[in-house]
């Protein structure tokens, strides 16, 4: 029998397995795919940045950046192991205005040690001359006759986070966690679909997880880290949450980087362009750019009823919407052959922040609703969930008095109740930006 069974072998499940095993637990990770990281994690853009709407998420992200910057050390990996690479390109956040809300976020980022500054329009023009610095508000659909009209003047400036960047190959990063987990005793059951969950019949008795292949696994506790399939997994255990979490179809597209040269490389940072409604970052060593959506008000969300019935091909409408918005900010970009990926987020409708919590079913835990922005914080989430499971299995009443943890790299006192299933909505951007 295992101490903990984790359903879902993405970045969250594998990070939590490693942290639990390092704390002495016997852990099994179960995933329907034949390898780890082949669900939503494989389509992640892997962006590592600290700008969030709330101090808690900024602190989590800053803590997470420390893991990615010291990835080999964190994994205790050998010098010969092929590891995911953190490219520190810096990141621009481009809001429609540098207002009191934005300044409050910047103040907190600086308080916790983030290397962040506001760049004026003149500084942006000097450092990023390929960017069009006119405001593109309101964000419009490409079919709008005023799509290319510029009526709102120029940007105030932008926020520059020097130590931000992206992880090359989220899939490899998850495989790195699998190998590190196996070294400390984690078992992986891959290519296995969980078809039934029988709760504990009484305290001290195990959960029984039925697998499609006919076998069963016993575990003292269960963690649902199944991403877009998490609601279906909850149903198997008879668990419902007061916060609704739904799968959301997303597209990310790739275009040629017009500024790339073999001699000079690319100076393009990661860009979160709220003003234009897109984010983009370098790819393939700078030869390409990948571009995704920041969910402007004019775009309809594409909610999915069945996580197993999804169109995984990118669409003409999605490609043109995102790439043409990119072209307004980066005029040298051109439409070309449609390339990209489509995948699912598991979105917390309340506020787009994850639910990291126990449930009303004793021994059943969730790390879900990550809303497409939790890759960067996965190692931190792994540590948080490990401490939460350890405390609650030891009799701690997290609902009555939420667990508090000190984030060692930032010194931030984390109230884990921030992620409670019972919480009121946090004030956020209600988008992947958080």
VEXVEX-317378 format. One record per residue: residue in three letters; x, y, z of N, C-alpha, C in turn. Coordinates in steps of 0.02 Angstrom, whole numbers, padded with zeros to 5 digits, always signed. Layout:
// residues N
AlaXYZXYZXYZ;...
***
This chain:
// residues 434
Unk+00042-00060+00000+00000+00000+00000+00044+00063+00000;Unk+00023+00113-00037+00059+00177-00040+00030+00225+00011;Unk+00072+00272+00032+00047+00326+00075+00003+00374+00036;Unk+00025+00391-00025-00012+00439-00066-00012+00415-00138;Unk-00071+00416-00169-00077+00404-00241-00093+00471-00274;Unk-00055+00490-00325-00066+00552-00361-00093+00535-00430;Unk-00152+00562-00445-00182+00551-00511-00164+00610-00554;Unk-00121+00599-00603-00098+00652-00648-00023+00659-00647;Unk+00009+00643-00703+00082+00645-00708+00106+00706-00746;Unk+00073+00764-00738+00098+00826-00766+00148+00858-00719;Unk+00164+00920-00732+00216+00955-00693+00196+00960-00619;Unk+00131+00970-00604+00108+00977-00535+00113+00910-00499;Unk+00087+00857-00530+00089+00791-00499+00159+00766-00486;Unk+00204+00776-00535+00272+00751-00527+00311+00792-00476;Unk+00300+00858-00473+00334+00899-00424+00311+00880-00353;Unk+00246+00867-00345+00220+00849-00279+00246+00779-00258;Unk+00250+00734-00306+00275+00667-00291+00347+00671-00265;Unk+00389+00711-00297+00458+00718-00275+00461+00746-00204;Unk+00422+00798-00191+00423+00829-00125+00397+00781-00071;Unk+00345+00745-00085+00319+00696-00037+00370+00642-00022;Unk+00401+00616-00075+00450+00562-00065+00510+00586-00025;Unk+00531+00648-00036+00586+00676+00002+00568+00684+00076;Unk+00503+00686+00090+00480+00689+00159+00466+00620+00188;Unk+00483+00569+00151+00478+00501+00177+00417+00462+00157;Unk+00373+00490+00115+00311+00455+00096+00324+00406+00039;Unk+00285+00352+00039+00284+00305-00017+00230+00329-00066;Unk+00251+00346-00126+00208+00381-00173+00203+00344-00240;Unk+00143+00343-00268+00134+00318-00336+00100+00373-00377;Unk+00124+00383-00438+00094+00430-00486+00062+00389-00541;Unk-00001+00404-00554-00040+00367-00605-00059+00416-00660;Unk-00045+00397-00722-00064+00441-00778-00087+00399-00837;Unk-00138+00423-00871-00166+00387-00928-00119+00385-00988;Unk-00074+00434-00992-00026+00436-01047+00032+00388-01034;Unk+00068+00371-01087+00123+00324-01080+00187+00355-01054;Unk+00187+00421-01044+00245+00456-01016+00219+00516-00977;Unk+00261+00543-00934+00240+00601-00894+00239+00664-00938;Unk+00199+00712-00917+00199+00777-00950+00166+00780-01017;Unk+00128+00729-01037+00100+00727-01104+00028+00753-01107;Unk+00004+00782-01053-00061+00816-01055-00050+00890-01068;Unk-00082+00932-01028-00077+01004-01037-00006+01030-01030;Unk+00034+00997-00988+00102+01021-00977+00141+01024-01042;Unk+00130+00976-01087+00169+00973-01149+00156+01034-01193;Unk+00099+01068-01184+00083+01126-01225+00097+01192-01190;Unk+00126+01189-01130+00140+01250-01092+00194+01291-01127;Unk+00188+01357-01121+00241+01401-01147+00297+01409-01096;Unk+00288+01383-01035+00343+01381-00987+00368+01449-00964;Unk+00326+01500-00967+00348+01568-00949+00358+01573-00873;Unk+00413+01603-00853+00430+01612-00782+00434+01687-00769;Unk+00384+01713-00735+00380+01785-00719+00346+01793-00652;Unk+00349+01854-00625+00326+01866-00557+00267+01914-00554;Unk+00251+01947-00609+00197+01996-00610+00130+01959-00605;Unk+00094+01970-00549+00027+01943-00538-00015+01996-00504;Unk-00080+01986-00505-00127+02034-00475-00123+02036-00400;Unk-00102+01981-00368-00103+01976-00295-00033+01965-00268;Unk-00018+01991-00208+00047+01980-00177+00064+01906-00168;Unk+00014+01865-00150+00026+01794-00139+00052+01760-00201;Unk+00020+01772-00258+00042+01739-00320+00109+01766-00343;Unk+00122+01830-00333+00188+01857-00350+00242+01823-00308;Unk+00229+01814-00243+00278+01781-00200+00288+01708-00220;Unk+00234+01673-00237+00240+01604-00260+00283+01600-00323;Unk+00271+01646-00369+00308+01646-00432+00381+01663-00422;Unk+00395+01711-00377+00464+01729-00363+00501+01671-00329;Unk+00467+01637-00284+00495+01577-00253+00510+01524-00306;Unk+00462+01516-00353+00471+01466-00405+00529+01481-00451;Unk+00541+01545-00465+00597+01563-00509+00663+01538-00481;Unk+00669+01538-00414+00730+01513-00384+00742+01439-00399;Unk+00689+01400-00403+00696+01329-00421+00722+01322-00492;Unk+00691+01360-00539+00710+01353-00609+00781+01379-00621;Unk+00801+01430-00585+00869+01457-00592+00922+01409-00565;Unk+00901+01363-00522+00948+01314-00492+00920+01244-00501;Unk+00898+01229-00561+00861+01168-00576+00902+01105-00562;Unk+00965+01104-00583+01006+01044-00573+01016+01031-00498;Unk+01029+01084-00460+01038+01077-00388+00974+01052-00355;Unk+00916+01081-00375+00853+01060-00345+00840+00986-00357;Unk+00856+00961-00416+00842+00892-00433+00895+00844-00405;Unk+00951+00871-00381+01009+00829-00363+01030+00787-00423;Unk+01030+00820-00482+01045+00785-00545+01120+00784-00559;Unk+01142+00731-00593+01212+00725-00612+01231+00773-00668;Unk+01295+00786-00677+01318+00832-00729+01302+00806-00799;Unk+01293+00741-00806+01281+00713-00872+01207+00709-00890;Unk+01162+00729-00845+01090+00724-00858+01066+00782-00901;Unk+01025+00767-00950+00996+00817-00995+00937+00850-00959;Unk+00944+00915-00944+00894+00949-00905+00861+01005-00944;Unk+00799+01021-00925+00765+01079-00952+00806+01141-00935;Unk+00804+01190-00980+00847+01249-00973+00804+01311-00963;Unk+00824+01353-00914+00789+01415-00902+00825+01471-00939;Unk+00791+01500-00988+00819+01555-01028+00796+01621-00996;Unk+00843+01659-00969+00826+01721-00935+00829+01779-00985;Unk+00774+01789-01020+00770+01840-01072+00746+01908-01046;Unk+00720+01908-00984+00684+01966-00960+00613+01966-00987;Unk+00570+02006-00956+00500+02009-00978+00473+02079-00972;Unk+00438+02099-01025+00401+02162-01025+00328+02149-01010;Unk+00299+02184-00963+00227+02185-00954+00202+02253-00981;Unk+00156+02250-01028+00134+02311-01063+00061+02323-01047;Unk+00046+02361-00993-00024+02377-00977-00048+02437-01017;Unk-00114+02446-01023-00139+02507-01056-00117+02571-01022;Unk-00106+02568-00956-00085+02627-00918-00046+02605-00856;Unk+00002+02645-00836+00038+02633-00773-00001+02671-00719;Unk-00050+02637-00688-00095+02670-00641-00080+02648-00570;Unk-00124+02668-00523-00112+02652-00452-00111+02576-00440;Unk-00154+02538-00475-00155+02466-00465-00089+02434-00488;Unk-00065+02455-00546-00002+02430-00572+00056+02449-00526;Unk+00056+02510-00502+00110+02532-00456+00109+02493-00391;Unk+00050+02474-00367+00046+02434-00305+00077+02365-00316;Unk+00066+02335-00375+00096+02271-00391+00171+02277-00394;Unk+00195+02329-00426+00268+02340-00432+00299+02348-00362;Unk+00265+02387-00320+00292+02398-00252+00300+02332-00215;Unk+00250+02288-00220+00256+02224-00185+00311+02182-00216;Unk+00316+02180-00281+00369+02142-00314+00438+02164-00288;Unk+00447+02229-00282+00511+02255-00258+00522+02237-00184;Unk+00468+02236-00146+00474+02219-00074+00499+02148-00064;Unk+00480+02102-00108+00501+02032-00100+00565+02016-00139;Unk+00595+02069-00168+00661+02059-00198+00662+02048-00273;Unk+00607+02061-00307+00605+02053-00380+00642+02112-00413;Unk+00683+02097-00461+00720+02149-00498+00674+02176-00553;Unk+00635+02228-00536+00584+02254-00581+00588+02330-00582;Unk+00573+02358-00640+00574+02430-00648+00522+02450-00701;Unk+00504+02514-00700+00461+02542-00751+00505+02576-00803;Unk+00496+02557-00866+00532+02589-00921+00487+02641-00953;Unk+00514+02700-00965+00476+02752-00999+00470+02736-01073;Unk+00428+02774-01108+00421+02763-01179+00487+02774-01216;Unk+00525+02824-01195+00590+02836-01226+00638+02778-01215;Unk+00637+02750-01154+00681+02693-01140+00659+02632-01180;Unk+00595+02621-01188+00571+02565-01228+00592+02573-01301;Unk+00587+02633-01326+00606+02646-01396+00680+02633-01407;Unk+00721+02650-01358+00793+02640-01365+00811+02566-01359;Unk+00780+02530-01313+00800+02460-01300+00764+02410-01344;Unk+00703+02427-01366+00664+02380-01407+00636+02418-01468;Unk+00681+02439-01513+00660+02482-01568+00612+02450-01618;Unk+00607+02384-01617+00562+02348-01663+00490+02349-01640;Unk+00476+02372-01579+00407+02373-01554+00372+02438-01570;Unk+00310+02433-01590+00267+02491-01600+00240+02511-01532;Unk+00251+02573-01511+00233+02594-01444+00168+02632-01440;Unk+00128+02628-01492+00061+02657-01488+00016+02611-01448;Unk-00034+02641-01415-00083+02601-01379-00132+02570-01428;Unk-00150+02508-01415-00195+02471-01459-00262+02457-01426;Unk-00280+02501-01380-00345+02496-01347-00399+02532-01389;Unk-00460+02506-01388-00479+02441-01361-00457+02384-01406;Unk-00445+02326-01377-00427+02268-01417-00487+02248-01460;Unk-00474+02235-01524-00527+02219-01571-00514+02152-01605;Unk-00566+02124-01635-00560+02065-01676-00535+02085-01745;Unk-00498+02040-01779-00471+02058-01845-00524+02079-01896;Unk-00585+02055-01890-00638+02074-01937-00665+02143-01926;Unk-00647+02175-01871-00670+02243-01857-00640+02291-01907;Unk-00681+02334-01939-00653+02381-01989-00602+02430-01960;Unk-00604+02439-01893-00556+02484-01860-00497+02448-01829;Unk-00487+02384-01849-00436+02343-01816-00367+02377-01817;Unk-00348+02405-01873-00281+02435-01878-00281+02510-01864;Unk-00337+02536-01841-00339+02607-01824-00304+02618-01756;Unk-00268+02673-01750-00234+02690-01688-00261+02757-01664;Unk-00304+02756-01614-00337+02817-01592-00324+02834-01519;Unk-00287+02791-01484-00281+02799-01412-00214+02828-01390;Unk-00175+02855-01437-00111+02884-01418-00057+02832-01405;Unk-00010+02849-01361+00048+02806-01349+00046+02777-01278;Unk+00085+02723-01270+00091+02691-01205+00125+02738-01156;Unk+00107+02732-01092+00143+02768-01039+00214+02742-01031;Unk+00221+02677-01040+00284+02642-01028+00268+02569-01019;Unk+00313+02532-00988+00302+02461-00976+00343+02440-00915;Unk+00324+02383-00886+00360+02355-00829+00410+02305-00856;Unk+00471+02309-00832+00523+02263-00855+00548+02222-00796;Unk+00541+02157-00801+00564+02110-00750+00626+02076-00776;Unk+00684+02096-00749+00748+02076-00778+00761+02001-00775;Unk+00741+01968-00722+00759+01898-00711+00706+01848-00735;Unk+00656+01872-00771+00604+01828-00799+00630+01795-00862;Unk+00591+01748-00887+00610+01713-00948+00563+01654-00961;Unk+00591+01600-00986+00550+01541-01000+00592+01478-00995;Unk+00559+01423-00984+00591+01358-00980+00587+01323-01047;Unk+00644+01304-01073+00646+01267-01136+00625+01196-01122;Unk+00569+01176-01149+00541+01109-01145+00510+01092-01077;Unk+00449+01114-01065+00412+01092-01006+00406+01016-01002;Unk+00403+00984-01061+00399+00911-01062+00462+00880-01032;Unk+00520+00907-01051+00583+00882-01023+00587+00897-00948;Unk+00563+00955-00928+00564+00972-00856+00524+00921-00816;Unk+00467+00899-00842+00426+00849-00807+00461+00782-00805;Unk+00494+00764-00860+00534+00703-00861+00592+00707-00811;Unk+00622+00765-00804+00674+00775-00753+00647+00760-00684;Unk+00587+00785-00669+00556+00772-00604+00541+00698-00595;Unk+00520+00665-00649+00507+00592-00643+00570+00555-00623;Unk+00626+00571-00658+00688+00536-00642+00711+00551-00571;Unk+00705+00614-00550+00723+00632-00481+00678+00596-00431;Unk+00614+00590-00447+00568+00555-00403+00584+00481-00397;Unk+00600+00450-00453+00616+00378-00451+00678+00365-00407;Unk+00725+00412-00407+00785+00403-00367+00770+00401-00292;Unk+00715+00433-00272+00697+00433-00201+00636+00389-00187;Unk+00620+00344-00235+00571+00293-00221+00501+00302-00249;Unk+00488+00355-00289+00422+00364-00318+00410+00310-00371;Unk+00350+00281-00370+00329+00233-00421+00285+00268-00472;Unk+00295+00253-00536+00254+00283-00589+00216+00227-00624;Unk+00151+00233-00627+00108+00187-00664+00080+00227-00723;Unk+00114+00220-00780+00097+00259-00839+00058+00217-00889;Unk+00017+00250-00929-00027+00215-00975-00084+00181-00938;Unk-00100+00206-00879-00153+00177-00837-00208+00230-00825;Unk-00269+00211-00838-00325+00256-00827-00362+00235-00764;Unk-00375+00282-00719-00412+00267-00658-00487+00267-00675;Unk-00519+00211-00662-00590+00204-00680-00637+00205-00619;Unk-00610+00200-00560-00651+00201-00500-00610+00218-00439;Unk-00641+00253-00391-00608+00270-00329-00654+00253-00271;Unk-00634+00206-00230-00672+00187-00171-00641+00220-00110;Unk-00677+00266-00076-00648+00301-00018-00633+00253+00040;Unk-00600+00280+00090-00586+00242+00150-00652+00219+00181;Unk-00655+00157+00199-00715+00131+00233-00718+00154+00305;Unk-00661+00168+00334-00655+00193+00402-00585+00220+00412;Unk-00572+00261+00462-00505+00287+00474-00454+00230+00478;Unk-00398+00241+00445-00346+00190+00445-00350+00142+00387;Unk-00407+00140+00353-00414+00098+00294-00394+00136+00231;Unk-00373+00102+00178-00349+00138+00119-00404+00155+00069;Unk-00389+00203+00026-00427+00212-00036-00409+00154-00083;Unk-00457+00136-00125-00444+00086-00177-00457+00120-00244;Unk-00405+00120-00287-00410+00150-00353-00411+00094-00404;Unk-00466+00088-00441-00472+00038-00493-00441+00066-00558;Unk-00403+00023-00592-00372+00042-00655-00405+00006-00713;Unk-00403+00037-00772-00437+00009-00831-00409-00060-00849;Unk-00346-00072-00833-00316-00136-00850-00338-00192-00805;Unk-00378-00176-00754-00406-00226-00710-00372-00231-00642;Unk-00315-00198-00634-00281-00200-00570-00310-00146-00524;Unk-00287-00144-00462-00309-00093-00415-00249-00072-00373;Unk-00252-00011-00348-00199+00017-00306-00230+00041-00241;Unk-00197+00026-00186-00219+00050-00121-00173+00106-00097;Unk-00203+00157-00068-00164+00213-00043-00199+00246+00016;Unk-00160+00270+00063-00189+00302+00122-00222+00368+00106;Unk-00196+00404+00055-00224+00468+00034-00219+00473-00041;Unk-00259+00517-00071-00260+00527-00143-00255+00601-00158;Unk-00214+00618-00208-00210+00687-00233-00233+00688-00305;Unk-00283+00730-00318-00307+00741-00386-00266+00798-00416;Unk-00222+00781-00464-00182+00830-00500-00192+00819-00575;Unk-00254+00805-00594-00270+00782-00662-00285+00838-00711;Unk-00273+00900-00693-00281+00955-00740-00351+00959-00769;Unk-00358+00963-00835-00424+00969-00866-00471+00910-00853;Unk-00443+00854-00831-00484+00795-00814-00500+00793-00739;Unk-00482+00845-00702-00488+00843-00629-00561+00838-00606;Unk-00607+00871-00640-00677+00867-00619-00703+00796-00627;Unk-00684+00762-00680-00704+00692-00690-00675+00648-00635;Unk-00613+00661-00615-00582+00622-00561-00618+00634-00495;Unk-00637+00697-00482-00676+00712-00422-00741+00672-00421;Unk-00773+00668-00478-00837+00630-00481-00826+00557-00463;Unk-00770+00528-00485-00757+00458-00469-00754+00447-00394;Unk-00731+00497-00357-00727+00491-00284-00789+00517-00249;Unk-00838+00542-00287-00898+00571-00256-00885+00638-00224;Unk-00835+00675-00250-00816+00739-00221-00842+00796-00264;Unk-00870+00846-00232-00889+00908-00267-00858+00966-00230;Unk-00841+01019-00267-00811+01078-00238-00858+01138-00245;Unk-00856+01184-00198-00898+01244-00205-00874+01292-00259;Unk-00813+01282-00282-00785+01322-00337-00787+01281-00401;Unk-00815+01311-00454-00820+01274-00517-00754+01279-00555;Unk-00732+01222-00582-00672+01218-00623-00691+01186-00690;Unk-00673+01219-00745-00694+01194-00811-00634+01192-00858;Unk-00635+01145-00906-00583+01145-00958-00596+01200-01009;Unk-00542+01232-01030-00546+01286-01079-00496+01273-01135;Unk-00521+01271-01196-00476+01258-01253-00436+01321-01270;Unk-00371+01311-01283-00326+01366-01298-00285+01351-01360;Unk-00263+01403-01394-00218+01395-01451-00156+01440-01440;Unk-00098+01414-01457-00036+01452-01458-00005+01442-01527;Unk+00018+01497-01558+00042+01494-01626+00115+01514-01631;Unk+00146+01493-01685+00217+01507-01697+00226+01545-01762;Unk+00270+01595-01761+00287+01633-01821+00363+01644-01823;Unk+00388+01659-01881+00459+01674-01888+00476+01740-01854;Unk+00531+01741-01817+00555+01802-01785+00593+01843-01837;Unk+00567+01901-01857+00600+01939-01911+00667+01970-01891;Unk+00682+01973-01826+00745+02004-01804+00800+01953-01790;Unk+00787+01889-01801+00837+01840-01784+00896+01840-01833;Unk+00957+01837-01808+01016+01825-01849+01060+01775-01812;Unk+01096+01734-01850+01140+01684-01819+01195+01718-01779;Unk+01218+01776-01803+01274+01810-01769+01252+01843-01704;Unk+01195+01876-01705+01175+01917-01649+01123+01885-01604;Unk+01091+01832-01628+01036+01804-01589+00977+01851-01589;Unk+00934+01846-01539+00875+01887-01536+00873+01925-01470;Unk+00853+01988-01474+00847+02029-01414+00776+02029-01387;Unk+00732+01988-01415+00662+01989-01396+00653+01958-01327;Unk+00623+01995-01280+00608+01965-01214+00541+01929-01218;Unk+00521+01899-01163+00451+01879-01155+00411+01944-01148;Unk+00353+01946-01179+00311+02006-01176+00240+01986-01157;Unk+00214+02016-01104+00144+02009-01085+00108+02073-01104;Unk+00080+02074-01164+00053+02136-01192-00022+02142-01178;Unk-00037+02165-01118-00107+02173-01099-00142+02222-01145;Unk-00106+02273-01166-00133+02325-01209-00156+02297-01277;Unk-00121+02246-01302-00139+02215-01366-00177+02150-01359;Unk-00181+02123-01299-00219+02062-01288-00182+01997-01301;Unk-00114+02000-01307-00075+01940-01321-00013+01939-01278;Unk+00017+01879-01272+00084+01872-01246+00126+01838-01298;Unk+00191+01849-01298+00235+01814-01345+00305+01807-01315;Unk+00341+01759-01341+00410+01747-01317+00450+01715-01373;Unk+00518+01717-01367+00560+01683-01417+00551+01607-01413;Unk+00569+01574-01466+00567+01501-01471+00621+01479-01519;Unk+00643+01416-01514+00692+01387-01559+00756+01429-01562;Unk+00781+01447-01504+00842+01486-01501+00834+01557-01526;Unk+00773+01581-01529+00760+01649-01553+00738+01652-01625;Unk+00739+01597-01661+00719+01597-01732+00645+01609-01742;Unk+00606+01591-01691+00534+01598-01696+00507+01636-01636;Unk+00443+01656-01641+00405+01682-01585+00344+01640-01576;Unk+00325+01626-01514+00261+01595-01501+00216+01647-01469;Unk+00152+01645-01487+00105+01696-01465+00041+01664-01441;Unk+00016+01688-01384-00046+01663-01355-00090+01721-01333;Unk-00148+01704-01307-00199+01755-01291-00197+01775-01217;Unk-00210+01840-01205-00220+01865-01137-00294+01881-01125;Unk-00337+01852-01164-00410+01852-01152-00440+01921-01148;Unk-00432+01962-01200-00467+02026-01200-00542+02017-01202;Unk-00578+02068-01182-00651+02062-01174-00687+02043-01238;Unk-00660+02061-01296-00696+02047-01359-00692+01974-01380;Unk-00649+01935-01348-00641+01864-01367-00686+01820-01325;Unk-00718+01773-01358-00762+01724-01323-00719+01666-01298;Unk-00732+01645-01236-00699+01586-01210-00727+01523-01243;Unk-00684+01474-01255-00704+01412-01287-00704+01356-01234;Unk-00757+01355-01194-00764+01305-01141-00777+01236-01172;Unk-00753+01184-01138-00758+01116-01163-00798+01074-01114;Unk-00847+01036-01138-00887+00993-01095-00853+00926-01082;Unk-00818+00900-01132-00786+00835-01127-00711+00842-01142;Unk-00670+00832-01091-00597+00841-01099-00566+00791-01147;Unk-00603+00738-01163-00577+00688-01210-00600+00700-01281;Unk-00640+00752-01291-00667+00767-01358-00651+00840-01375;Unk-00589+00851-01397-00564+00918-01409-00530+00921-01477;Unk-00542+00974-01513-00506+00987-01576-00436+01010-01559;Unk-00385+00969-01575-00316+00986-01557-00279+01019-01615;Unk-00316+01037-01668-00286+01073-01724-00299+01148-01716;Unk-00249+01189-01732-00259+01261-01728-00304+01283-01785;Unk-00339+01338-01774-00389+01361-01822-00365+01425-01858;Unk-00394+01438-01915-00378+01499-01952-00397+01560-01910;Unk-00456+01559-01879-00479+01616-01840-00432+01629-01781;Unk-00412+01576-01745-00367+01584-01688-00299+01610-01709;Unk-00273+01584-01764-00208+01605-01789-00209+01679-01808;Unk-00258+01698-01847-00260+01768-01870-00272+01816-01813;Unk-00314+01796-01765-00329+01840-01709-00265+01856-01669;Unk-00226+01805-01654-00167+01816-01612-00108+01844-01650;Unk-00096+01818-01710-00038+01842-01748-00049+01913-01773;Unk-00110+01931-01793-00122+01999-01816-00117+02049-01758;Unk-00136+02030-01698-00125+02073-01640-00050+02081-01626;Unk-00013+02026-01633+00060+02030-01626+00089+02077-01678;Unk+00065+02075-01739+00090+02118-01792+00081+02193-01776;Unk+00029+02209-01740+00018+02279-01722+00072+02303-01673;Unk+00095+02260-01629+00148+02278-01582+00216+02270-01613;Unk+00223+02220-01657+00287+02202-01687+00277+02201-01763;Unk+00278+02260-01794+00256+02267-01864+00295+02225-01914;Unk+00356+02204-01899+00394+02166-01948+00370+02094-01954;Unk+00330+02070-01907+00302+02002-01910+00253+01997-01968;Unk+00250+01939-02000+00205+01928-02056+00164+01864-02046;Unk+00104+01865-02073+00065+01803-02076+00098+01755-02124;Unk+00097+01691-02107+00128+01640-02149+00089+01575-02140;Unk+00121+01519-02152+00088+01455-02144+00068+01446-02071;Unk+00007+01423-02060-00020+01417-01993+00014+01360-01955;Unk+00044+01377-01897+00078+01328-01855+00061+01342-01782;Unk+00056+01289-01742+00043+01299-01671+00016+01237-01638;Unk-00008+01245-01577-00037+01189-01539-00102+01212-01507;Unk-00147+01165-01496-00208+01177-01459-00210+01128-01401;Unk-00230+01151-01343-00232+01109-01283-00283+01139-01235;Unk-00284+01112-01174-00334+01132-01125-00302+01163-01063;Unk-00333+01215-01037-00322+01238-00968-00375+01207-00924;Unk-00361+01201-00859-00413+01187-00810-00422+01252-00770;Unk-00476+01287-00782-00485+01355-00758-00530+01357-00697;Unk-00507+01393-00645-00549+01408-00587-00591+01469-00604;Unk-00656+01459-00616-00698+01513-00639-00701+01571-00589;Unk-00693+01557-00525-00700+01608-00474-00650+01665-00483;Unk-00585+01648-00494-00534+01700-00496-00470+01679-00534;Unk-00471+01622-00567-00414+01598-00606-00353+01581-00563;Unk-00362+01574-00498-00308+01550-00455-00320+01476-00439;Unk-00268+01437-00428-00277+01365-00416-00312+01350-00350;Unk-00340+01290-00346-00366+01263-00284-00316+01211-00259;Unk-00284+01227-00204-00234+01182-00172-00261+01168-00103;Unk-00293+01110-00093-00333+01102-00033-00349+01030-00018;Unk-00374+01018+00043-00408+00957+00060-00479+00962+00031;Unk-00518+00911+00039-00588+00913+00019-00631+00888+00077;Unk-00696+00886+00066-00740+00861+00118-00734+00786+00128;Unk-00702+00752+00080-00690+00680+00087-00622+00671+00121;Unk-00620+00645+00182-00556+00638+00217-00505+00599+00176;Unk-00445+00627+00170-00391+00594+00135-00388+00609+00061;Unk-00436+00647+00035-00437+00663-00037-00420+00736-00046;Unk-00367+00750-00084-00340+00817-00093-00341+00837-00166;Unk-00338+00903-00178-00338+00928-00247-00284+00981-00256;Unk-00252+00978-00314-00207+01031-00338-00227+01043-00411;Unk-00279+01083-00419-00313+01088-00484-00333+01161-00497;Unk-00363+01173-00555-00384+01240-00572-00326+01287-00583;Unk-00272+01262-00612-00211+01301-00617-00215+01355-00672;Unk-00265+01353-00714-00283+01408-00759-00226+01428-00806;Unk-00184+01381-00823-00133+01393-00873-00073+01433-00850;Unk-00070+01451-00786-00015+01495-00764+00026+01466-00706;Unk+00020+01401-00693+00053+01372-00634+00114+01330-00650;Unk+00135+01328-00714+00197+01291-00728+00254+01320-00688;Unk+00260+01386-00687+00316+01420-00654+00318+01406-00579;Unk+00260+01394-00549+00257+01384-00476+00253+01310-00457;Unk+00258+01265-00505+00248+01194-00491+00292+01167-00434;Unk+00357+01182-00432+00396+01157-00376+00372+01183-00308;Unk+00348+01246-00307+00322+01274-00245+00256+01240-00226;Unk+00213+01230-00276+00150+01195-00263+00164+01125-00236;Unk+00215+01092-00264+00233+01026-00239+00250+01027-00165;Unk+00288+01077-00144+00307+01082-00074+00246+01099-00031;Unk+00204+01145-00055+00144+01165-00018+00097+01105-00008;Unk+00085+01067-00062+00040+01010-00057+00069+00956-00011;Unk+00134+00947-00014+00165+00897+00030+00155+00915+00103;Unk+00166+00979+00121+00156+01000+00190+00083+00997+00210;Unk+00039+01015+00164-00033+01013+00179-00057+00941+00191;Unk-00037+00895+00148-00057+00825+00156-00029+00797+00221;Unk+00034+00811+00234+00066+00787+00296+00029+00813+00357;Unk+00011+00878+00356-00022+00908+00414-00092+00879+00423;Unk-00131+00876+00370-00200+00854+00375-00205+00780+00391;Unk-00160+00739+00364-00160+00668+00380-00139+00657+00453;Unk-00105+00707+00481-00086+00703+00552-00139+00732+00598;Unk-00196+00752+00570-00251+00775+00611-00262+00850+00613;Unk-00223+00888+00575-00229+00961+00576-00294+00982+00540;Unk-00329+01031+00569-00392+01055+00540-00378+01117+00498;Unk-00362+01107+00435-00344+01161+00390-00403+01208+00375;Unk-00464+01181+00376-00522+01224+00364-00532+01273+00422;Unk-00521+01251+00483-00531+01294+00541-00476+01346+00547;Unk-00414+01324+00538-00357+01369+00543-00309+01354+00486;Unk-00314+01390+00431-00273+01374+00372-00199+01371+00387;Unk-00167+01322+00357-00096+01311+00365-00057+01372+00341;Unk-00003+01388+00375+00041+01442+00354+00112+01415+00347;Unk+00144+01435+00293+00212+01411+00278+00256+01470+00260;Unk+00319+01466+00279+00368+01517+00260+00402+01495+00195;Unk+00398+01538+00144+00434+01523+00082+00507+01542+00092;Unk+00552+01493+00091+00621+01507+00114+00660+01555+00070;Unk+00648+01555+00005+00688+01598-00039+00666+01671-00033;Unk+00602+01683-00025+00577+01752-00024+00564+01778+00047;Unk+00558+01732+00096+00540+01752+00163+00467+01772+00170;Unk+00426+01752+00122+00355+01770+00122+00316+01720+00165;Unk+00273+01745+00209+00230+01702+00249+00168+01684+00208;Unk+00166+01623+00184+00112+01601+00140+00054+01574+00180;Unk-00004+01604+00173-00066+01578+00201-00096+01531+00149;Unk-00092+01466+00161-00115+01417+00112-00191+01422+00103;Unk-00226+01454+00152-00297+01466+00144-00314+01509+00084;Unk-00265+01545+00058-00275+01585-00003-00301+01541-00060;Unk-00282+01477-00059-00299+01430-00113-00358+01384-00094;Unk-00392+01400-00040-00445+01357-00014-00503+01351-00062;Unk-00535+01293-00061-00597+01282-00099-00654+01323-00070;Unk-00646+01348-00008-00698+01385+00027-00689+01460+00021;Unk-00640+01483-00015-00622+01554-00016-00673+01596-00053;Unk-00672+01661-00038-00706+01710-00080-00660+01728-00137;Unk-00687+01759-00189-00648+01774-00248-00593+01825-00233;Unk-00534+01812-00259-00480+01861-00257-00486+01908-00316;Unk-00464+01969-00308-00466+02018-00363-00408+02003-00410;Unk-00422+01979-00470-00370+01961-00518-00388+01988-00587;Unk-00346+01975-00635-00359+01995-00704-00410+01950-00738;Unk-00428+01894-00706-00473+01843-00736-00447+01821-00804;Unk-00382+01810-00806-00350+01786-00868-00289+01746-00848;Unk-00254+01719-00899-00194+01680-00885-00140+01723-00851;Unk-00144+01788-00856-00095+01831-00824-00100+01829-00748;Unk-00158+01809-00723-00166+01801-00650-00185+01865-00614;
***
